Amino acid sequence: MARDRDPGREIIPAVQKLRIQHAKRDRLRFTSHRDFQRAFERALKRAGVPMAYSAGFSPHPKISYANAAPTGVASEAEYVEIGVVQLVDPEKLRAVLDEVLPPGLDILAVVEARTPDFVARLEASHWQIELPGTSKETLESAVVTFMAAAEVLVERMTKSGVRTFDARTAVIRANVELGADCAILQVVVRHGVPAVRPDDVLAALTKVADFVQEIPPRVTRLAQGPLLEDGWSVGDPFSLDREATQA
Amino acid sequence: MTVQSVFPALEQLLPRVQKPVQYVGGELNAVIKQWDDTIVRWCLMYPDAYEVGIPNQGVQILYEVLNERQDTLCERTYAVWPDLEKLMRENGVPQFTVDAHRPVGAFDALGVSFSTELGYTNMLTAIDLAGVPLHAADRDETHPLVIAGGHAAFNPEAIATFIDGAVLGDGEQAVLAITDIIADFKNAGSPGGREELLMRLAKSGVMYVPAFYDVEYLEDGRIRRVAPNRPGVPWRVAKHTVMDLDEWPYPKAPLVPIAESVHERMSVEIFRGCTRGCRFCQAGMITRPVRERSMTTIADMVANGLAKTGYEEIGLLSLSSADHSEIAEIAKGLADRYENTQTSLSLPSTRVDAFNIDLANELSRNGRRSGLTFAPEGGSERIRKVINKMVTEEDLIRTVTAAYASGWRQVKLYFMCGLPTEEDEDVLQIARLAHEVIKAGREASGRNDIRCTVSIGGFVPKPHTPFQWAAQLDHETTDARLYKLRDAIRQDKAFAKSIGVRYHDGKPGVVEGLLSRGDRRVGKVIEQVWRDGQRFDGWSEHFSYDRWMAAAEIAFADEAVDVNWYTIRERELSEVLAWDHLDSGLDKEWLWDDWQDALSEVEVDDCRWTPCFDCGVCDHMGTEIQVGPTNAVMLPMPTIPSRVAATSGA
């Protein structure tokens, strides 16, 4: 390799891909996606994971991130895929990576990638939205009105300006529970473009039902994955890889 | 009394502010201790935004040194942005630490590290948000001691009203000594209250306690004298100097933030102090003598730090990194060790005359040849003699020619405007120098796409330097000179496209000058401007020159002084300077002689390789120069078995 052009780096292809499920909890839910990327890449270094790197003058580790939860939203179901240049034991990787990440960024599961089209498998998300200070009845009546509507247009500021889109159709299921100091909204939302996010659902509730949330809600993505046969349950996106490994 | 976390209340506000992650902590290697298990509780503050404050080495070092003590806990706080400040005031949330979100007002000591005076207003915000009275005189036993440190603490007179103490010099041993005194005092049941504690601290000499000194003024506004107002308090308070940096290899576990910071790399300090003798440079004057860290300790700190942080870049820090006696061996040793990894090395401060292309090649072996930065500081040979920056034009051209010939495409040059004795011509020489650099670079590289960026800012005279007596250049003349330079470069038809010019206008320098050489009367200006809403003075979008001048107008209404008196006025040898009772070790006569030498364009050498020229520091402080070579050898890194490999790899 020409030394004066590229500083002697050999490009070693990835021999294995691994899919990682991680959580973003408690105060670290305020981590933005970029923040998480940096923290994760440094954790891979500390864990001594034999990462594959891209070619070129400023090589990047081979990592793909899918559907990151918004800043401020906690999650039990974030997904990342990495490429490595030496075979790695998924369970060891899970344990070591979890150990070197700060509490709150927790590694929940690792599987070897044995199947294609992983991102396409992430069809929907299950969000839990805790609304402190709101009564169950108020929330229920707002949800009934919302679900009865065919379309609820909401606005969101995006990089290209204010965008108006329907927040209703993507919501497959919504039900209300009573929490300790709050009402809890459980929603299953189908992924699409633009993605309907929990704050869009709340904006839609406000719009159709005069629903006002004074205290900021606590939102957690509980699951992300394929829609199961019942049409509204969210399955484990690692099932296929696990089956393929066992086979 | 156990202290509750304010996080539940803060959490409600975070969704409503910019970049909430900066307030949640959770850094790798952060330490959280049980409140009730410790006797002395420190909160350290870097008075700027989290992204600027978190990489600060001073805070990281002291944080670790203090937390290593069993009887002590140490947490950190940073300046909150105005959006959160407003919400905190509305909702009664106090200034908090990012570690365990404890209220700052509950700590025994709040140590504030000032790299620059531009953090003063942010300190006031923090004290006020903490529920601590702004004036030291109004505080009681329940309030933390507010202690200033960092370079600006060598003249803390402008903030004397707001602080209980100032620590001069290296903090490692000083914070431990202060902790001992606080622990003894608390264990004895806090006899005599706050006054007694401050008395013990002042008597020990570890800390300057402004309240124990009275300042008297002459009718013309100058200081008549500064004298202790209690028996047992030293007339002068001396700086602290840590000897043998190998004994203090901190930070051992650098903090790695989740949020993005201004320095995304791991820093290892390779030596402290600098005796090059640049006359404008306060850091070089107040951190003498040079104390090198050995090659072996540096290598260990790099290996350990990389393993604990996961950073990909190592910065070898010091005031002039290429001056380490074994820099070539260090650079080669590290480049060998980390060959074929993604780890890269950088040397943030390099002198033109200490730089050589072999060193640069080692540094860039694992990284990119992005750009090289040098600081000739003065545009003309004459002005470089005045400031004692002994870099010849020949040195500079030779160095940049070698760099362009070896594949670098971009060179950055730093200069100052407004140096003592400076004329327009001295600054206009920068245009000619940049022209010569590009010309030499095009010839050496055979390409036309090479670049040179000239970066220039206004000079601010600083205490404890030979220029402490100098008149600062007014901002109008500074700006006019900068425009002339910009125009001269633009008019250079064949070369203008290859030369970038970046300049900072002179107004912020006026405020910095006021604060740097300020005395206690300047405290009123700081308080006024802060009450008028001034925050984050280091940020151009928040800095307001007009607000500062309006505040000075009010604060100085009944005084014999004004902003010009502090900034553009030259001082005489006989004048009592506001910081004369603070001892940096430098002999005042020597500083004056050096000032006279500057005016006569006489240069002075570096005492590392010439006999001592009696600046006073080593004699007076009982310190000595500590430099290599050690002739040690950096061995290759041992291979660490993988913890994640699929086969057990035994």
HADDOCK unambig.tbl for C-alpha pairs under 7 A between the chains (distance, minus, plus):
assign (segid A and resid 7 and name CA) (segid B and resid 365 and name CA) 5.85 0.50 0.50
assign (segid A and resid 7 and name CA) (segid B and resid 366 and name CA) 6.05 0.50 0.50
assign (segid A and resid 9 and name CA) (segid B and resid 340 and name CA) 5.87 0.50 0.50
assign (segid A and resid 27 and name CA) (segid B and resid 24 and name CA) 5.95 0.50 0.50
assign (segid A and resid 30 and name CA) (segid B and resid 20 and name CA) 5.96 0.50 0.50
assign (segid A and resid 30 and name CA) (segid B and resid 21 and name CA) 5.01 0.50 0.50
assign (segid A and resid 31 and name CA) (segid B and resid 21 and name CA) 5.38 0.50 0.50
assign (segid A and resid 35 and name CA) (segid B and resid 258 and name CA) 5.61 0.50 0.50
assign (segid A and resid 35 and name CA) (segid B and resid 259 and name CA) 5.46 0.50 0.50
assign (segid A and resid 35 and name CA) (segid B and resid 260 and name CA) 6.54 0.50 0.50
assign (segid A and resid 39 and name CA) (segid B and resid 258 and name CA) 5.86 0.50 0.50
assign (segid A and resid 42 and name CA) (segid B and resid 309 and name CA) 6.82 0.50 0.50
assign (segid A and resid 42 and name CA) (segid B and resid 310 and name CA) 4.30 0.50 0.50
assign (segid A and resid 42 and name CA) (segid B and resid 311 and name CA) 6.15 0.50 0.50
assign (segid A and resid 43 and name CA) (segid B and resid 310 and name CA) 6.24 0.50 0.50
assign (segid A and resid 45 and name CA) (segid B and resid 310 and name CA) 4.90 0.50 0.50
assign (segid A and resid 46 and name CA) (segid B and resid 307 and name CA) 5.49 0.50 0.50
assign (segid A and resid 46 and name CA) (segid B and resid 308 and name CA) 6.43 0.50 0.50
assign (segid A and resid 46 and name CA) (segid B and resid 309 and name CA) 6.60 0.50 0.50
assign (segid A and resid 46 and name CA) (segid B and resid 310 and name CA) 4.90 0.50 0.50
assign (segid A and resid 48 and name CA) (segid B and resid 642 and name CA) 6.46 0.50 0.50
assign (segid A and resid 49 and name CA) (segid B and resid 644 and name CA) 6.67 0.50 0.50
assign (segid A and resid 72 and name CA) (segid B and resid 15 and name CA) 6.46 0.50 0.50
assign (segid A and resid 87 and name CA) (segid B and resid 645 and name CA) 6.03 0.50 0.50
assign (segid A and resid 87 and name CA) (segid B and resid 646 and name CA) 5.32 0.50 0.50
assign (segid A and resid 88 and name CA) (segid B and resid 644 and name CA) 5.57 0.50 0.50
assign (segid A and resid 88 and name CA) (segid B and resid 645 and name CA) 4.43 0.50 0.50
assign (segid A and resid 88 and name CA) (segid B and resid 646 and name CA) 4.32 0.50 0.50
assign (segid A and resid 89 and name CA) (segid B and resid 644 and name CA) 5.85 0.50 0.50
assign (segid A and resid 89 and name CA) (segid B and resid 645 and name CA) 5.66 0.50 0.50
assign (segid A and resid 89 and name CA) (segid B and resid 646 and name CA) 4.08 0.50 0.50
assign (segid A and resid 92 and name CA) (segid B and resid 644 and name CA) 5.16 0.50 0.50
assign (segid A and resid 93 and name CA) (segid B and resid 644 and name CA) 5.21 0.50 0.50
assign (segid A and resid 102 and name CA) (segid B and resid 26 and name CA) 6.62 0.50 0.50
assign (segid A and resid 102 and name CA) (segid B and resid 28 and name CA) 6.00 0.50 0.50
assign (segid A and resid 215 and name CA) (segid B and resid 12 and name CA) 6.85 0.50 0.50
assign (segid A and resid 216 and name CA) (segid B and resid 12 and name CA) 6.09 0.50 0.50
assign (segid A and resid 216 and name CA) (segid B and resid 15 and name CA) 6.97 0.50 0.50
